[in-house]
Amino acid sequence: MKKNKGLSNDWIIVMTCVILAVIIIISVVIGNIKNSLYTLELNGDANVVVYKGGSYEDPGAKVYDKNKKDYSDKIVVESNLNLNKTGQYEIVYKYDDIYVKRIVKVINKKSLVEDDNKNDEDKKNEIIQKGETIIALKGAETVYIDLNGNYKEEGFTAVDTVDGDIKKYVKVTHNIDNTKEGTYQIVYTVKNSSGITTSVKRNVVVVNAELHLSVVAGKYTNENVDINVKVTDDYFDYLLLPDGSKVDSKNYVYSVSSNGTYKFKSYSSKGIVREAEIKVNNIDKTNPNVSCSAEYKNGKTNVTINANDNVEVSRYIVNGKDYSSNVVTLSAFVANNNVVVYDSAGNSASCSCQLDTKVFVDSIKNDGVIVTVKGKTIDSSIAGYYFSYTNSLPDKATGGYVATSKDSINVVRLPGTTYVWAEDSNGNISEAKTITLNNNVLPMTMSGYTVLKGTKLSDYLKGKGWSVEELNKLMARSVRAAGLYSKTGAATAGVTLQVVLIQKYKIKIPYWRGGKTSSIGAYGGWGMYRENPTYEGYNYYGMDCDGFVNWSFHNTGIVYNDMLANTYYYWNGLPLSKENGEVGDIIRRDGHVALIVGKADDGFIIAEAYGEKVGIIINKHPYTKTSGFTIIKGERLVSTYGHLTNYPTGF
């Protein structure tokens, strides 16, 4: 018996069939799974009839998954459509292994038949053969629009059994007047190739639907405001309120509690929507912001109320009494003041203000460059005054503080705005008060004044009821007020010497060639006869140009140095210009120097020792006069030389 060396042919055939069957089953299952994952649908009809030689617009197809995600842009379209040949065609839409079909049938148009011998039934059939036109309106046959509203055409179709789509031949006419209520018509008319005219109509009803909003206008309130709503509409359905709720009343009162813009809509049963909005801005529930301050001055208490509000302030009440102004003057000393402020909506806020200011500047005035300040205190005494050319309290040690034992004080100030504070013996400091001096307080003429010759300054002032000591105290106070060790202090010293003597007594200090003075304050011997061993003819003692500049800087607290008279001649200066020069700087040229004490529109105001016949004066140096001149910065002198520690303090 022989053994088989392999599988029989029948067995191989069987196994092959099984494997093929499994493959087919798997393919079917996969296909079904894929078909269950995606949906492929036609847009429009599955069967379409068109005329030969006509046009066809394919509506396409769509495909999406179970999550409604659209894959339509990946559809592949296969078509054998031929519009120039009658027959039946297929358009196939494929996505992967799934597809759908559309059948398009192309037919001939029916021919016209004319035969007078035909009976009525034949003629009826013949009319049908000639063509029947159907115009179908899109949208409603009766449309409602608002007065002055716009009509929107929804469209139409026109198809003839012979001519096919004849929409483009339709004529549309109307008599709509949207400015008047009434019923109007739109007529759609078309004639087919057989001469048969067909028309349909659409009615357009113009309705006067109005939505009126009003609010009680007038003064502000801290309560709610009512908005009155009125609807005029024969087809009224409901009113949509700003909060989203609906009411079926044509007349409604809507209450609001805050300002804003409120929108309403009225809806009619015919689809008309009217919108309106109104702005409410007279609700104020915010209290005013209030603060106050009290000042005692000239025997009266002045209460100043600072109040601001969302709308407006209407009333001020101070200590139980009504006032119309925010500045209230009480004719007595009132330490504690109670203030209530009302706004025009009825909201109120209160505050209290005590008479915290224990010291204040009562008055400030000037006589030329001499400024007199008077202070007052409530429960102590005046200890001194602060002076500054800016609204910043200066340093007490060196800046601009002048101690005093009197309520009033006078100092010399340069042109510009001066800020003054008073300090009492308890260390309380007042609010600042200001006074502004212009350049006119500085006499700038070389005539009308006498150079002091042959009489000592001390004797001259004594004869006028004054003294060098009083002049020097004024000078020391003024320099302290300007600031020790500063170029402003140097300019103040120079101005005090010149202007006080010129303004009060019409005299000037002599020009004495080679004259140098190391005195703090005026030297009583100026003006006396004194032979000049160096320069003949200069015999009345005074100062020369650099001697005057040196003396001015020495009087701001700079230690006097013999070299001071000459050193700055060898320093490099800045070009002379309005921008480079400030008060307290030095204008220099070979053989002459002058001190800048002010700035006018057309030149520097300078103090200088001008010559034998003129003496020491206030003059003007034009900004345009630059040849040979430079500017030495005054702060360089202040920083180069030492400072005095024993500058006068008692006044």
KOLVO-232858 format. One record per residue (C-alpha): residue number from 1; x, y, z. Coordinates in steps of 0.25 Angstrom, whole numbers, always signed. Layout:
<atom NUM,<X,Y,Z>>,
...
This chain:
<atom 1,<+0,+0,+0>>,
<atom 2,<+6,+13,-4>>,
<atom 3,<+6,+26,+5>>,
<atom 4,<+1,+39,-1>>,
<atom 5,<+12,+49,-3>>,
<atom 6,<+3,+61,-2>>,
<atom 7,<-11,+67,-1>>,
<atom 8,<-20,+62,-12>>,
<atom 9,<-25,+71,-23>>,
<atom 10,<-39,+71,-17>>,
<atom 11,<-35,+76,-4>>,
<atom 12,<-27,+87,-10>>,
<atom 13,<-39,+92,-17>>,
<atom 14,<-47,+92,-5>>,
<atom 15,<-37,+100,+3>>,
<atom 16,<-36,+110,-8>>,
<atom 17,<-51,+112,-8>>,
<atom 18,<-51,+114,+7>>,
<atom 19,<-40,+124,+7>>,
<atom 20,<-47,+132,-4>>,
<atom 21,<-60,+132,+3>>,
<atom 22,<-54,+137,+16>>,
<atom 23,<-47,+148,+8>>,
<atom 24,<-61,+152,+2>>,
<atom 25,<-68,+152,+15>>,
<atom 26,<-57,+161,+21>>,
<atom 27,<-58,+171,+10>>,
<atom 28,<-73,+171,+11>>,
<atom 29,<-72,+173,+26>>,
<atom 30,<-62,+184,+24>>,
<atom 31,<-70,+191,+14>>,
<atom 32,<-82,+190,+23>>,
<atom 33,<-74,+196,+34>>,
<atom 34,<-70,+208,+25>>,
<atom 35,<-84,+210,+20>>,
<atom 36,<-89,+211,+34>>,
<atom 37,<-78,+221,+37>>,
<atom 38,<-81,+231,+26>>,
<atom 39,<-94,+235,+19>>,
<atom 40,<-95,+239,+5>>,
<atom 41,<-107,+247,+0>>,
<atom 42,<-112,+254,-13>>,
<atom 43,<-115,+268,-13>>,
<atom 44,<-128,+270,-21>>,
<atom 45,<-136,+259,-28>>,
<atom 46,<-130,+246,-32>>,
<atom 47,<-138,+246,-46>>,
<atom 48,<-137,+259,-54>>,
<atom 49,<-143,+262,-68>>,
<atom 50,<-136,+273,-77>>,
<atom 51,<-139,+278,-91>>,
<atom 52,<-129,+275,-102>>,
<atom 53,<-120,+287,-104>>,
<atom 54,<-124,+293,-91>>,
<atom 55,<-116,+295,-78>>,
<atom 56,<-114,+287,-66>>,
<atom 57,<-109,+291,-52>>,
<atom 58,<-104,+280,-44>>,
<atom 59,<-108,+281,-29>>,
<atom 60,<-97,+271,-25>>,
<atom 61,<-97,+262,-13>>,
<atom 62,<-92,+262,+1>>,
<atom 63,<-85,+253,+11>>,
<atom 64,<-83,+253,+26>>,
<atom 65,<-79,+244,+37>>,
<atom 66,<-88,+240,+49>>,
<atom 67,<-83,+253,+56>>,
<atom 68,<-88,+261,+45>>,
<atom 69,<-74,+265,+40>>,
<atom 70,<-75,+269,+25>>,
<atom 71,<-66,+262,+15>>,
<atom 72,<-74,+267,+3>>,
<atom 73,<-61,+274,-3>>,
<atom 74,<-55,+260,-5>>,
<atom 75,<-66,+254,-14>>,
<atom 76,<-62,+249,-28>>,
<atom 77,<-72,+252,-39>>,
<atom 78,<-73,+243,-51>>,
<atom 79,<-83,+247,-62>>,
<atom 80,<-87,+243,-77>>,
<atom 81,<-97,+254,-78>>,
<atom 82,<-99,+260,-93>>,
<atom 83,<-109,+271,-93>>,
<atom 84,<-108,+271,-109>>,
<atom 85,<-113,+257,-110>>,
<atom 86,<-126,+251,-105>>,
<atom 87,<-125,+239,-96>>,
<atom 88,<-123,+234,-82>>,
<atom 89,<-110,+238,-74>>,
<atom 90,<-104,+235,-61>>,
<atom 91,<-96,+244,-51>>,
<atom 92,<-89,+236,-41>>,
<atom 93,<-84,+242,-27>>,
<atom 94,<-73,+234,-20>>,
<atom 95,<-66,+235,-7>>,
<atom 96,<-57,+223,-5>>,
<atom 97,<-65,+211,-7>>,
<atom 98,<-79,+217,-6>>,
<atom 99,<-86,+224,-17>>,
<atom 100,<-100,+229,-21>>,
<atom 101,<-106,+232,-35>>,
<atom 102,<-114,+242,-41>>,
<atom 103,<-122,+239,-54>>,
<atom 104,<-123,+250,-64>>,
<atom 105,<-132,+249,-76>>,
<atom 106,<-130,+258,-89>>,
<atom 107,<-143,+259,-97>>,
<atom 108,<-148,+267,-109>>,
<atom 109,<-157,+279,-108>>,
<atom 110,<-171,+276,-113>>,
<atom 111,<-174,+282,-127>>,
<atom 112,<-186,+291,-130>>,
<atom 113,<-198,+285,-137>>,
<atom 114,<-208,+294,-144>>,
<atom 115,<-220,+288,-151>>,
<atom 116,<-234,+295,-152>>,
<atom 117,<-241,+282,-155>>,
<atom 118,<-238,+276,-141>>,
<atom 119,<-250,+275,-132>>,
<atom 120,<-250,+282,-118>>,
<atom 121,<-243,+271,-111>>,
<atom 122,<-232,+271,-121>>,
<atom 123,<-231,+286,-120>>,
<atom 124,<-230,+284,-105>>,
<atom 125,<-219,+275,-107>>,
<atom 126,<-212,+284,-117>>,
<atom 127,<-212,+295,-107>>,
<atom 128,<-205,+286,-97>>,
<atom 129,<-196,+283,-108>>,
<atom 130,<-193,+298,-110>>,
<atom 131,<-188,+299,-96>>,
<atom 132,<-193,+302,-82>>,
<atom 133,<-186,+313,-73>>,
<atom 134,<-186,+312,-58>>,
<atom 135,<-180,+324,-49>>,
<atom 136,<-178,+320,-35>>,
<atom 137,<-176,+330,-24>>,
<atom 138,<-166,+328,-14>>,
<atom 139,<-170,+333,+0>>,
<atom 140,<-184,+338,+4>>,
<atom 141,<-194,+342,-6>>,
<atom 142,<-198,+354,+3>>,
<atom 143,<-186,+361,+10>>,
<atom 144,<-187,+371,+21>>,
<atom 145,<-176,+383,+22>>,
<atom 146,<-175,+394,+32>>,
<atom 147,<-178,+408,+28>>,
<atom 148,<-165,+414,+22>>,
<atom 149,<-160,+400,+22>>,
<atom 150,<-153,+393,+11>>,
<atom 151,<-159,+381,+3>>,
<atom 152,<-150,+369,+1>>,
<atom 153,<-154,+361,-11>>,
<atom 154,<-153,+346,-8>>,
<atom 155,<-153,+342,-23>>,
<atom 156,<-160,+333,-32>>,
<atom 157,<-159,+322,-43>>,
<atom 158,<-165,+321,-57>>,
<atom 159,<-165,+308,-65>>,
<atom 160,<-172,+305,-78>>,
<atom 161,<-175,+291,-82>>,
<atom 162,<-170,+294,-96>>,
<atom 163,<-160,+305,-94>>,
<atom 164,<-154,+300,-81>>,
<atom 165,<-149,+310,-71>>,
<atom 166,<-153,+324,-75>>,
<atom 167,<-151,+332,-62>>,
<atom 168,<-142,+342,-69>>,
<atom 169,<-153,+346,-78>>,
<atom 170,<-162,+350,-66>>,
<atom 171,<-166,+365,-65>>,
<atom 172,<-169,+370,-51>>,
<atom 173,<-177,+382,-48>>,
<atom 174,<-182,+388,-35>>,
<atom 175,<-189,+400,-30>>,
<atom 176,<-183,+400,-16>>,
<atom 177,<-182,+413,-8>>,
<atom 178,<-176,+410,+5>>,
<atom 179,<-179,+424,+11>>,
<atom 180,<-194,+421,+11>>,
<atom 181,<-202,+411,+18>>,
<atom 182,<-210,+402,+8>>,
<atom 183,<-210,+389,+0>>,
<atom 184,<-201,+389,-13>>,
<atom 185,<-198,+378,-23>>,
<atom 186,<-186,+372,-30>>,
<atom 187,<-190,+366,-44>>,
<atom 188,<-181,+355,-50>>,
<atom 189,<-184,+354,-65>>,
<atom 190,<-177,+345,-76>>,
<atom 191,<-181,+341,-90>>,
<atom 192,<-176,+327,-96>>,
<atom 193,<-171,+324,-110>>,
<atom 194,<-186,+321,-114>>,
<atom 195,<-190,+335,-110>>,
<atom 196,<-198,+330,-98>>,
<atom 197,<-197,+341,-86>>,
<atom 198,<-197,+336,-72>>,
<atom 199,<-197,+345,-59>>,
<atom 200,<-198,+344,-44>>,
<atom 201,<-199,+354,-33>>,
<atom 202,<-194,+357,-19>>,
<atom 203,<-200,+366,-10>>,
<atom 204,<-192,+376,-1>>,
<atom 205,<-199,+382,+11>>,
<atom 206,<-192,+394,+17>>,
<atom 207,<-195,+395,+31>>,
<atom 208,<-193,+407,+40>>,
<atom 209,<-187,+400,+53>>,
<atom 210,<-181,+410,+62>>,
<atom 211,<-173,+408,+75>>,
<atom 212,<-173,+420,+84>>,
<atom 213,<-164,+421,+97>>,
<atom 214,<-164,+433,+107>>,
<atom 215,<-158,+435,+120>>,
<atom 216,<-162,+446,+131>>,
<atom 217,<-151,+456,+128>>,
<atom 218,<-147,+466,+138>>,
<atom 219,<-138,+467,+150>>,
<atom 220,<-129,+456,+155>>,
<atom 221,<-134,+445,+165>>,
<atom 222,<-129,+435,+174>>,
<atom 223,<-141,+426,+171>>,
<atom 224,<-145,+417,+159>>,
<atom 225,<-150,+423,+146>>,
<atom 226,<-162,+418,+138>>,
<atom 227,<-161,+417,+123>>,
<atom 228,<-175,+418,+116>>,
<atom 229,<-176,+409,+104>>,
<atom 230,<-188,+410,+94>>,
<atom 231,<-190,+402,+82>>,
<atom 232,<-198,+406,+70>>,
<atom 233,<-200,+393,+61>>,
<atom 234,<-214,+387,+56>>,
<atom 235,<-206,+373,+56>>,
<atom 236,<-199,+374,+69>>,
<atom 237,<-195,+361,+75>>,
<atom 238,<-185,+364,+87>>,
<atom 239,<-175,+373,+92>>,
<atom 240,<-161,+369,+95>>,
<atom 241,<-155,+376,+108>>,
<atom 242,<-140,+379,+110>>,
<atom 243,<-139,+368,+120>>,
<atom 244,<-144,+358,+110>>,
<atom 245,<-158,+356,+115>>,
<atom 246,<-170,+357,+106>>,
<atom 247,<-183,+364,+109>>,
<atom 248,<-196,+365,+101>>,
<atom 249,<-199,+379,+105>>,
<atom 250,<-199,+391,+95>>,
<atom 251,<-197,+400,+107>>,
<atom 252,<-187,+397,+117>>,
<atom 253,<-179,+403,+128>>,
<atom 254,<-165,+398,+129>>,
<atom 255,<-157,+402,+142>>,
<atom 256,<-142,+403,+142>>,
<atom 257,<-132,+405,+154>>,
<atom 258,<-120,+410,+147>>,
<atom 259,<-115,+419,+135>>,
<atom 260,<-113,+413,+122>>,
<atom 261,<-119,+410,+108>>,
<atom 262,<-131,+402,+108>>,
<atom 263,<-136,+395,+95>>,
<atom 264,<-150,+390,+92>>,
<atom 265,<-156,+382,+81>>,
<atom 266,<-171,+380,+76>>,
<atom 267,<-175,+368,+68>>,
<atom 268,<-187,+367,+59>>,
<atom 269,<-195,+355,+55>>,
<atom 270,<-191,+358,+41>>,
<atom 271,<-176,+358,+43>>,
<atom 272,<-173,+373,+45>>,
<atom 273,<-163,+376,+55>>,
<atom 274,<-161,+390,+61>>,
<atom 275,<-149,+394,+69>>,
<atom 276,<-147,+406,+78>>,
<atom 277,<-138,+410,+89>>,
<atom 278,<-137,+421,+100>>,
<atom 279,<-126,+426,+108>>,
<atom 280,<-128,+428,+123>>,
<atom 281,<-118,+437,+130>>,
<atom 282,<-124,+444,+141>>,
<atom 283,<-123,+433,+152>>,
<atom 284,<-112,+436,+162>>,
<atom 285,<-111,+428,+175>>,
<atom 286,<-97,+432,+178>>,
<atom 287,<-94,+441,+189>>,
<atom 288,<-85,+453,+187>>,
<atom 289,<-70,+453,+190>>,
<atom 290,<-68,+463,+201>>,
<atom 291,<-56,+469,+209>>,
<atom 292,<-55,+483,+215>>,
<atom 293,<-44,+492,+222>>,
<atom 294,<-45,+503,+232>>,
<atom 295,<-36,+515,+233>>,
<atom 296,<-37,+526,+243>>,
<atom 297,<-33,+540,+237>>,
<atom 298,<-36,+554,+241>>,
<atom 299,<-45,+550,+252>>,
<atom 300,<-53,+541,+243>>,
<atom 301,<-54,+526,+241>>,
<atom 302,<-54,+523,+226>>,
<atom 303,<-60,+509,+223>>,
<atom 304,<-56,+504,+209>>,
<atom 305,<-64,+492,+204>>,
<atom 306,<-59,+483,+193>>,
<atom 307,<-70,+475,+187>>,
<atom 308,<-72,+467,+174>>,
<atom 309,<-83,+458,+169>>,
<atom 310,<-87,+450,+158>>,
<atom 311,<-98,+460,+154>>,
<atom 312,<-97,+474,+162>>,
<atom 313,<-97,+479,+176>>,
<atom 314,<-109,+487,+180>>,
<atom 315,<-108,+490,+195>>,
<atom 316,<-97,+493,+206>>,
<atom 317,<-101,+492,+220>>,
<atom 318,<-90,+497,+230>>,
<atom 319,<-93,+496,+245>>,
<atom 320,<-108,+494,+242>>,
<atom 321,<-110,+506,+233>>,
<atom 322,<-112,+506,+218>>,
<atom 323,<-102,+513,+208>>,
<atom 324,<-102,+513,+193>>,
<atom 325,<-87,+515,+192>>,
<atom 326,<-76,+505,+196>>,
<atom 327,<-68,+516,+203>>,
<atom 328,<-75,+520,+216>>,
<atom 329,<-70,+532,+225>>,
<atom 330,<-73,+531,+239>>,
<atom 331,<-72,+544,+247>>,
<atom 332,<-65,+537,+259>>,
<atom 333,<-55,+527,+263>>,
<atom 334,<-61,+513,+261>>,
<atom 335,<-52,+502,+264>>,
<atom 336,<-61,+490,+259>>,
<atom 337,<-70,+491,+247>>,
<atom 338,<-80,+481,+242>>,
<atom 339,<-83,+481,+227>>,
<atom 340,<-94,+473,+219>>,
<atom 341,<-95,+474,+204>>,
<atom 342,<-107,+470,+196>>,
<atom 343,<-107,+467,+181>>,
<atom 344,<-118,+470,+172>>,
<atom 345,<-123,+456,+173>>,
<atom 346,<-125,+456,+188>>,
<atom 347,<-112,+448,+192>>,
<atom 348,<-104,+454,+203>>,
<atom 349,<-91,+453,+209>>,
<atom 350,<-85,+459,+222>>,
<atom 351,<-71,+463,+227>>,
<atom 352,<-65,+471,+238>>,
<atom 353,<-54,+480,+238>>,
<atom 354,<-46,+486,+250>>,
<atom 355,<-38,+498,+250>>,
<atom 356,<-25,+490,+249>>,
<atom 357,<-17,+502,+243>>,
<atom 358,<-11,+508,+256>>,
<atom 359,<-2,+518,+248>>,
<atom 360,<-5,+525,+234>>,
<atom 361,<+1,+536,+226>>,
<atom 362,<-9,+547,+228>>,
<atom 363,<-4,+557,+217>>,
<atom 364,<+8,+559,+207>>,
<atom 365,<+10,+572,+200>>,
<atom 366,<+22,+579,+193>>,
<atom 367,<+28,+593,+192>>,
<atom 368,<+37,+591,+180>>,
<atom 369,<+46,+580,+183>>,
<atom 370,<+43,+580,+198>>,
<atom 371,<+33,+570,+202>>,
<atom 372,<+26,+571,+215>>,
<atom 373,<+20,+558,+221>>,
<atom 374,<+10,+557,+233>>,
<atom 375,<+6,+545,+240>>,
<atom 376,<-4,+541,+250>>,
<atom 377,<-5,+529,+260>>,
<atom 378,<-16,+524,+268>>,
<atom 379,<-10,+519,+281>>,
<atom 380,<+5,+522,+280>>,
<atom 381,<+15,+532,+273>>,
<atom 382,<+22,+534,+260>>,
<atom 383,<+35,+528,+260>>,
<atom 384,<+40,+530,+246>>,
<atom 385,<+37,+530,+231>>,
<atom 386,<+41,+521,+219>>,
<atom 387,<+43,+527,+205>>,
<atom 388,<+44,+520,+192>>,
<atom 389,<+44,+523,+177>>,
<atom 390,<+37,+510,+175>>,
<atom 391,<+25,+503,+182>>,
<atom 392,<+34,+495,+191>>,
<atom 393,<+37,+497,+206>>,
<atom 394,<+52,+500,+206>>,
<atom 395,<+63,+494,+215>>,
<atom 396,<+62,+501,+229>>,
<atom 397,<+77,+502,+232>>,
<atom 398,<+82,+508,+219>>,
<atom 399,<+70,+509,+209>>,
<atom 400,<+61,+521,+211>>,
<atom 401,<+57,+521,+226>>,
<atom 402,<+57,+534,+234>>,
<atom 403,<+55,+534,+249>>,
<atom 404,<+48,+545,+255>>,
<atom 405,<+42,+550,+268>>,
<atom 406,<+31,+558,+261>>,
<atom 407,<+19,+555,+254>>,
<atom 408,<+23,+563,+242>>,
<atom 409,<+36,+563,+234>>,
<atom 410,<+41,+570,+221>>,
<atom 411,<+51,+564,+212>>,
<atom 412,<+56,+568,+198>>,
<atom 413,<+52,+558,+187>>,
<atom 414,<+56,+557,+172>>,
<atom 415,<+46,+558,+161>>,
<atom 416,<+37,+545,+160>>,
<atom 417,<+27,+538,+168>>,
<atom 418,<+31,+537,+183>>,
<atom 419,<+25,+526,+192>>,
<atom 420,<+24,+529,+207>>,
<atom 421,<+21,+520,+219>>,
<atom 422,<+19,+524,+233>>,
<atom 423,<+24,+515,+245>>,
<atom 424,<+19,+517,+259>>,
<atom 425,<+27,+514,+272>>,
<atom 426,<+21,+500,+273>>,
<atom 427,<+26,+496,+259>>,
<atom 428,<+13,+497,+252>>,
<atom 429,<+15,+502,+237>>,
<atom 430,<+4,+510,+229>>,
<atom 431,<+0,+508,+215>>,
<atom 432,<+8,+515,+205>>,
<atom 433,<+4,+529,+200>>,
<atom 434,<+9,+536,+188>>,
<atom 435,<+13,+549,+182>>,
<atom 436,<+19,+552,+168>>,
<atom 437,<+28,+563,+165>>,
<atom 438,<+32,+567,+151>>,
<atom 439,<+44,+574,+145>>,
<atom 440,<+39,+588,+147>>,
<atom 441,<+42,+587,+162>>,
<atom 442,<+57,+589,+158>>,
<atom 443,<+61,+603,+154>>,
<atom 444,<+68,+602,+141>>,
<atom 445,<+72,+616,+138>>,
<atom 446,<+86,+623,+140>>,
<atom 447,<+79,+637,+143>>,
<atom 448,<+71,+643,+154>>,
<atom 449,<+80,+637,+165>>,
<atom 450,<+92,+643,+173>>,
<atom 451,<+105,+637,+175>>,
<atom 452,<+109,+638,+190>>,
<atom 453,<+121,+647,+190>>,
<atom 454,<+127,+653,+202>>,
<atom 455,<+118,+647,+212>>,
<atom 456,<+119,+634,+219>>,
<atom 457,<+107,+625,+217>>,
<atom 458,<+105,+623,+232>>,
<atom 459,<+104,+638,+234>>,
<atom 460,<+95,+640,+222>>,
<atom 461,<+85,+629,+226>>,
<atom 462,<+85,+634,+241>>,
<atom 463,<+81,+648,+235>>,
<atom 464,<+69,+641,+228>>,
<atom 465,<+65,+634,+241>>,
<atom 466,<+70,+621,+237>>,
<atom 467,<+84,+613,+240>>,
<atom 468,<+94,+604,+233>>,
<atom 469,<+90,+594,+244>>,
<atom 470,<+76,+594,+239>>,
<atom 471,<+80,+593,+225>>,
<atom 472,<+89,+581,+228>>,
<atom 473,<+79,+574,+236>>,
<atom 474,<+70,+575,+224>>,
<atom 475,<+81,+570,+215>>,
<atom 476,<+84,+558,+224>>,
<atom 477,<+69,+554,+225>>,
<atom 478,<+68,+555,+210>>,
<atom 479,<+80,+547,+207>>,
<atom 480,<+75,+536,+217>>,
<atom 481,<+61,+537,+210>>,
<atom 482,<+68,+535,+196>>,
<atom 483,<+77,+523,+202>>,
<atom 484,<+91,+524,+208>>,
<atom 485,<+103,+519,+200>>,
<atom 486,<+95,+521,+187>>,
<atom 487,<+96,+529,+174>>,
<atom 488,<+82,+534,+177>>,
<atom 489,<+86,+539,+190>>,
<atom 490,<+98,+547,+184>>,
<atom 491,<+89,+553,+174>>,
<atom 492,<+79,+557,+185>>,
<atom 493,<+91,+564,+193>>,
<atom 494,<+94,+572,+181>>,
<atom 495,<+80,+576,+178>>,
<atom 496,<+77,+579,+193>>,
<atom 497,<+89,+589,+193>>,
<atom 498,<+85,+596,+180>>,
<atom 499,<+70,+596,+180>>,
<atom 500,<+68,+600,+194>>,
<atom 501,<+77,+612,+194>>,
<atom 502,<+72,+616,+181>>,
<atom 503,<+57,+614,+184>>,
<atom 504,<+57,+619,+197>>,
<atom 505,<+68,+630,+197>>,
<atom 506,<+71,+633,+182>>,
<atom 507,<+86,+630,+185>>,
<atom 508,<+97,+621,+179>>,
<atom 509,<+110,+615,+185>>,
<atom 510,<+122,+621,+178>>,
<atom 511,<+131,+614,+168>>,
<atom 512,<+145,+614,+174>>,
<atom 513,<+155,+608,+165>>,
<atom 514,<+162,+596,+172>>,
<atom 515,<+151,+596,+183>>,
<atom 516,<+149,+583,+190>>,
<atom 517,<+141,+581,+203>>,
<atom 518,<+140,+569,+212>>,
<atom 519,<+129,+573,+220>>,
<atom 520,<+116,+566,+223>>,
<atom 521,<+106,+576,+219>>,
<atom 522,<+108,+590,+215>>,
<atom 523,<+121,+597,+219>>,
<atom 524,<+117,+610,+227>>,
<atom 525,<+129,+618,+221>>,
<atom 526,<+125,+617,+207>>,
<atom 527,<+124,+630,+200>>,
<atom 528,<+134,+637,+209>>,
<atom 529,<+146,+645,+202>>,
<atom 530,<+158,+636,+201>>,
<atom 531,<+170,+638,+193>>,
<atom 532,<+173,+626,+183>>,
<atom 533,<+188,+623,+184>>,
<atom 534,<+186,+615,+171>>,
<atom 535,<+176,+621,+162>>,
<atom 536,<+176,+636,+162>>,
<atom 537,<+162,+643,+162>>,
<atom 538,<+155,+632,+168>>,
<atom 539,<+154,+638,+182>>,
<atom 540,<+140,+634,+188>>,
<atom 541,<+141,+621,+194>>,
<atom 542,<+133,+610,+189>>,
<atom 543,<+135,+597,+180>>,
<atom 544,<+139,+595,+166>>,
<atom 545,<+133,+584,+157>>,
<atom 546,<+139,+572,+162>>,
<atom 547,<+140,+577,+176>>,
<atom 548,<+124,+578,+175>>,
<atom 549,<+123,+564,+170>>,
<atom 550,<+132,+558,+181>>,
<atom 551,<+125,+566,+192>>,
<atom 552,<+111,+560,+186>>,
<atom 553,<+116,+546,+187>>,
<atom 554,<+123,+548,+201>>,
<atom 555,<+110,+553,+206>>,
<atom 556,<+103,+540,+202>>,
<atom 557,<+112,+533,+212>>,
<atom 558,<+125,+531,+204>>,
<atom 559,<+138,+533,+211>>,
<atom 560,<+145,+545,+206>>,
<atom 561,<+158,+542,+199>>,
<atom 562,<+167,+552,+192>>,
<atom 563,<+168,+543,+180>>,
<atom 564,<+153,+543,+178>>,
<atom 565,<+155,+557,+172>>,
<atom 566,<+163,+551,+160>>,
<atom 567,<+161,+536,+159>>,
<atom 568,<+149,+536,+150>>,
<atom 569,<+156,+544,+140>>,
<atom 570,<+164,+532,+136>>,
<atom 571,<+152,+522,+136>>,
<atom 572,<+146,+517,+123>>,
<atom 573,<+132,+523,+122>>,
<atom 574,<+120,+520,+113>>,
<atom 575,<+116,+528,+101>>,
<atom 576,<+107,+539,+105>>,
<atom 577,<+92,+535,+102>>,
<atom 578,<+79,+536,+108>>,
<atom 579,<+79,+521,+110>>,
<atom 580,<+93,+521,+117>>,
<atom 581,<+91,+532,+127>>,
<atom 582,<+82,+531,+140>>,
<atom 583,<+80,+540,+152>>,
<atom 584,<+93,+539,+160>>,
<atom 585,<+103,+537,+148>>,
<atom 586,<+114,+546,+144>>,
<atom 587,<+115,+553,+131>>,
<atom 588,<+130,+555,+128>>,
<atom 589,<+139,+562,+118>>,
<atom 590,<+153,+567,+118>>,
<atom 591,<+153,+578,+129>>,
<atom 592,<+139,+577,+134>>,
<atom 593,<+129,+568,+141>>,
<atom 594,<+114,+569,+145>>,
<atom 595,<+104,+561,+153>>,
<atom 596,<+92,+556,+146>>,
<atom 597,<+80,+559,+155>>,
<atom 598,<+68,+557,+146>>,
<atom 599,<+64,+553,+132>>,
<atom 600,<+55,+562,+123>>,
<atom 601,<+50,+559,+109>>,
<atom 602,<+61,+567,+102>>,
<atom 603,<+73,+565,+111>>,
<atom 604,<+79,+562,+125>>,
<atom 605,<+76,+571,+136>>,
<atom 606,<+90,+573,+143>>,
<atom 607,<+96,+580,+155>>,
<atom 608,<+109,+586,+152>>,
<atom 609,<+119,+596,+157>>,
<atom 610,<+119,+605,+144>>,
<atom 611,<+128,+616,+146>>,
<atom 612,<+132,+629,+154>>,
<atom 613,<+120,+637,+150>>,
<atom 614,<+110,+627,+150>>,
<atom 615,<+114,+618,+162>>,
<atom 616,<+108,+604,+165>>,
<atom 617,<+94,+603,+157>>,
<atom 618,<+84,+593,+152>>,
<atom 619,<+85,+593,+137>>,
<atom 620,<+81,+584,+125>>,
<atom 621,<+90,+576,+116>>,
<atom 622,<+84,+572,+102>>,
<atom 623,<+84,+557,+99>>,
<atom 624,<+90,+562,+85>>,
<atom 625,<+102,+569,+91>>,
<atom 626,<+111,+557,+91>>,
<atom 627,<+124,+561,+86>>,
<atom 628,<+136,+559,+96>>,
<atom 629,<+126,+554,+107>>,
<atom 630,<+125,+541,+114>>,
<atom 631,<+116,+535,+125>>,
<atom 632,<+123,+530,+138>>,
<atom 633,<+113,+521,+145>>,
<atom 634,<+111,+526,+159>>,
<atom 635,<+110,+512,+166>>,
<atom 636,<+124,+510,+162>>,
<atom 637,<+129,+522,+171>>,
<atom 638,<+120,+516,+182>>,
<atom 639,<+126,+502,+181>>,
<atom 640,<+140,+507,+180>>,
<atom 641,<+141,+515,+192>>,
<atom 642,<+138,+512,+207>>,
<atom 643,<+125,+515,+214>>,
<atom 644,<+124,+524,+226>>,
<atom 645,<+119,+518,+239>>,
<atom 646,<+115,+531,+246>>,
<atom 647,<+106,+538,+236>>,
<atom 648,<+96,+547,+244>>,
<atom 649,<+84,+541,+250>>,
<atom 650,<+77,+550,+259>>,
<atom 651,<+67,+560,+253>>,
